[in-house]
Amino acid sequence: MPDPNQKPRPAIPNPGGGGGGSEPHEPQVERPNTDDLLKRMKKVDPDQAKRYRQRTGE
Amino acid sequence: MNIQFGLETEAGITRENPENIDVVAESINLVRSAITPGVRMCWDYSLEDPHVDARGFRAKELLQDSDEANYFAQDAQRTLSFTEIKSDLVLKNGARFYNDHAHPEYCTPECSTLLELLQQDWAGDSILMACVKAVNELNPKNPVRLYKNNTDFQGHSYGCHENYLISRGIPWEYLNEAMQAFLVTRQIFTGAGKYAWEEEDRYLGAGFQISQRSDFFSELQSIDTMQRRPIINTRDEPHANPKKYRRFHVIVGDSNLAPYANYLKVGTTALVLDLLTRGLSLDLFPKLADPLKAMKDISRDPKWKWECDLKSGASTAVAVQREYLKLVRAHGDVWLPQWKPVLDVWEKTLNDLERDPLSTSDRLDWSAKYKLIEQFRTSEKVATDDPHLMSLDLAYHELDKERGLFYGLLDGGAMTSPFPMERIKSTGINAPLTTRAAVRGLCIEKFGPLVESAQWDYILIRGEKRRIKLSLLDLFSSDAVAQTVAFIQGVETVDQLSKLPFAKSLS
């Protein structure tokens, strides 16, 4: 059950406050961790997509 | 500006070794593994009618009806009932989670801010990932893999639909004409990227394009959603007071993982829809000479110039989007705190796409995916037509924080977000407090075992003396929602809900 003391938020919160809703900024770190990503990519089975079959959805 | 919106996302499902798997059974099993608080199998299907057409008639049949009948016949061989196959779960955040034929589908609750939308979408992804974990603990040797994408590369697409609650007063043909060029050209920032060209039920060949879904649209407008899909879907199920509201059902979009792509997709579409309430002349809106051709041409353009023909002459997708942006700046509620940042991001992204498309790889799915996979392809000397690229494409979308390539980019700091990620993650499985989802979610949480049935626009709860039906058909004022939530928090019994102005007591 929600905290009964918690007041509903205003109808249109301001995303501009607290660093939200701003223009795209530089990534949070100067150099993304490419080593970890490379490891992930090397683990991908090259034939995975060939075996991937789905039913048409909406 | 008063508009509410939500997303319904179908996920792709398989196992690491998919030989002989039954994707329907996998989807049912996954949905039934959810332990998120909610009420199971209370969804009321009797009120759903996808044949009602916004153009003012009821379609005799949908193109998918024969497929649906075949699926129904196949499903009848299962030991589960129709309700068990669907395994609908109404969650305490007001969302719906169920098996839609062969895909786990998560529908966000109704949202009125873009922060709420990103929070609820993140919550859905987290629920799906928790289900994967639960299922895989039982069968670690052949784990389930789940993908937030839109294709199997063999011509079988599944959707991420957007819903926008708008005024019934907007004439349908006006909406249809005004929105076509917008929906066709917005893929330059909403596209999730794809290493294949397809058409319905067929792989056409290797090649990168910016959208997952654009291969699958062959009609300008129609009621269908599974075959010969239209740019403008005419399904008329408002899930609200039909005299006042429409639910504009957008089916052209890709599933987005990048927070900015989701923010731009829903934010810009909401802003343009709001423009339609201003009575502007239809002549002010761009009109494509051949929208269906433009849809594919833009997605598949290898030069990323995205040229297209307007009825008035040659143009580009960026220029068309700038026309819409200009209209919104001139006539929209651009001073409202929620919406001004959307305009700024929209403009900056269009500028960046024109100047250097890959400079958007910190915020858009298609450019992030392309940049990442191309770096790998070059360094590993993978040929441009190697199916390995489709496997890497698939891996971008995997809903697994340890394996999914998108999550690798996010965790590595390569993706930006319109809101701090901690704020997006912080809401957990809790309803937005500004929409009727808060009422639905609170009823689920407080009276769960007593809930007899639910739909987007009502909830029926069993009390000691009577059953109480709460109609949510007109509950769209945030003040009314707040008052209702406060009232429900204060009651001790279901019977006391009868005092609500939109409650009806049933025997």
Interface residues (C-beta under 8 A of the other chain):
Chain A: M1 P2 P4 P8 R9 P10 A11 I12 P13 N14 P15 G16 G18 G19 G20 G21 S22 E23 P24 H25 E26 P27 Q28 V29 P32 N33 T34 D36 L37 L38 R40 M41 K43 V44 D45 P46 D47 Q48 A49 K50 R51 Y52 R53 Q54 R55 T56 G57 E58
Chain B: E10 G12 I13 T14 P18 E19 V23 V24 D67 D100 H101 A102 H103 S112 T113 L114 L115 T151 D152 F153 Q154 H156 S157 Y158 G159 H161 E200 D201 T225 M226 Q227 I251 Y260 L336 P337 Q338 K340 P341 V342 D344 V345 K348 T349 T360 D362 R363 L372 F376 D386 P387 H388 M390 S391 L392 D393 L394 A395 R403 L405 G408 L409 D411 G412 G413 A414 M415 T416 P418 F419 P420 R423 N430 L433 T434 A438 L442 E445 K446 S478 D479 V481 A482 V485 A486 Q489 G490
